[in-house]
Amino acid sequence: MDTARINGLVPMIRVADVERSAEFYWLFGFEIGNRVPRDRSPMQWAWLYAPKAADWKRGPNLMLTKSSCAIDAGSEDVLFYLYAADLKSLRAALLGKGLPVGDISYPEYLPDGEFMIHDPDGYTLMIAQSAADTP
């Protein structure tokens, strides 16, 4: 079974507006690596990656696809955990852009902190800082 192991995972979420969502995730360092259609708008699908991540080839990736039905992100069937090198600075930058960002909390399982934000479609993102990344 060793040869059949998974070596990557890229979540794909359905969104109302691929371009709007790509712009939102750009605030977290994601860039568009591929898109459909390639040369015109509106985008129907996009693959996002974080080129400045420590290991961008295996780093965070996300695919966005245009939803053909209503999105029920509020059900929280999907919750994203992202990790930041400097949690406090990222939160301050997002607040500076006028985004509604939650307070930093310090739960027992994550003593260096986390905060919550919702993407344009209502998906919950938990932004956390691991002890190894504390500035």
C-alpha positions in Angstrom: 0.0 0.0 0.0 3.0 2.3 0.3 2.9 3.2 -3.4 -0.8 4.2 -3.2 -0.3 6.9 -0.6 -1.8 10.3 -1.2 0.8 13.1 -1.5 -1.4 16.1 -1.8 -4.8 17.5 -1.2 -6.4 20.5 -2.9 -9.9 21.4 -1.7 -12.3 22.7 -4.3 -15.2 25.0 -3.2 -18.2 26.2 -5.0 -18.5 30.0 -5.0 -20.9 32.5 -6.4 -18.2 34.6 -8.2 -14.8 33.1 -8.9 -13.1 36.4 -9.5 -14.4 37.9 -6.3 -13.3 34.9 -4.3 -9.8 34.9 -6.0 -9.4 38.6 -5.0 -10.4 37.7 -1.4 -7.9 34.8 -1.1 -5.2 37.1 -2.7 -5.2 38.9 0.6 -3.8 35.7 2.2 -1.0 35.4 -0.4 -2.8 33.2 -2.9 -2.3 33.8 -6.6 -4.1 32.3 -9.7 -2.0 29.5 -11.1 -4.6 28.4 -13.7 -8.1 29.5 -14.7 -10.9 28.6 -17.1 -11.5 30.2 -19.4 -7.9 31.2 -19.8 -8.2 34.5 -21.7 -11.5 36.0 -20.8 -13.9 36.7 -18.0 -15.9 35.7 -16.1 -13.9 32.9 -14.7 -15.7 29.6 -14.1 -12.8 27.8 -12.3 -9.5 28.8 -10.8 -6.6 27.0 -9.1 -5.0 29.2 -6.4 -1.6 28.6 -4.9 0.7 30.5 -2.4 4.0 31.1 -4.2 5.6 32.7 -1.2 4.9 29.7 1.1 8.0 27.9 2.4 7.3 25.0 0.1 4.9 26.4 -2.5 4.8 23.2 -4.5 3.3 21.4 -1.6 2.0 24.4 0.2 -1.5 25.7 0.4 -3.7 25.3 -2.7 -7.3 25.9 -3.3 -9.6 25.5 -6.3 -12.7 27.7 -6.9 -15.5 26.7 -9.2 -18.6 28.6 -10.1 -21.6 27.2 -8.3 -24.8 26.5 -10.3 -26.9 26.5 -7.1 -27.3 28.3 -3.9 -24.4 28.0 -1.5 -25.1 27.1 2.1 -21.7 27.9 3.6 -23.4 28.8 6.9 -24.0 25.1 7.6 -20.2 24.9 8.2 -19.9 21.6 6.5 -16.5 22.9 5.5 -14.2 24.9 7.7 -10.7 26.0 6.6 -7.7 26.2 8.9 -4.9 28.4 7.5 -1.6 29.1 9.3 0.1 32.4 9.3 3.7 33.4 10.1 2.6 36.5 11.9 -1.0 36.2 13.1 -1.3 39.7 14.7 0.1 41.5 11.6 -2.2 39.6 9.2 -5.2 40.4 11.4 -4.2 44.1 11.5 -3.8 44.2 7.7 -7.2 42.6 7.1 -8.8 45.1 9.5 -7.1 47.8 7.6 -8.8 46.6 4.5 -12.2 47.0 6.3 -12.8 43.3 6.6 -14.8 42.0 9.5 -12.2 39.9 11.4 -12.8 38.2 14.7 -10.8 38.7 17.8 -7.8 36.6 18.5 -8.6 33.8 20.9 -6.2 31.5 22.7 -7.8 28.1 23.1 -6.0 25.4 24.9 -5.3 23.5 21.7 -3.7 26.6 20.1 -2.1 28.8 22.8 -0.5 31.1 20.2 -3.9 32.2 18.9 -6.4 32.0 16.2 -9.1 34.3 14.7 -12.1 33.8 12.4 -13.1 35.5 9.2 -15.6 34.5 6.5 -14.9 34.6 2.8 -17.3 36.3 0.3 -19.5 33.2 0.2 -19.7 32.8 3.9 -17.2 29.9 4.3 -15.4 30.1 7.7 -11.7 30.5 7.8 -9.8 30.0 11.0 -6.4 31.7 10.8 -4.0 30.2 13.3 -0.4 30.6 14.4 1.5 27.5 15.4 4.1 27.7 18.1 6.8 27.0 15.6 5.9 30.2 13.6 5.6 32.6 16.6 7.5 35.7 15.7 
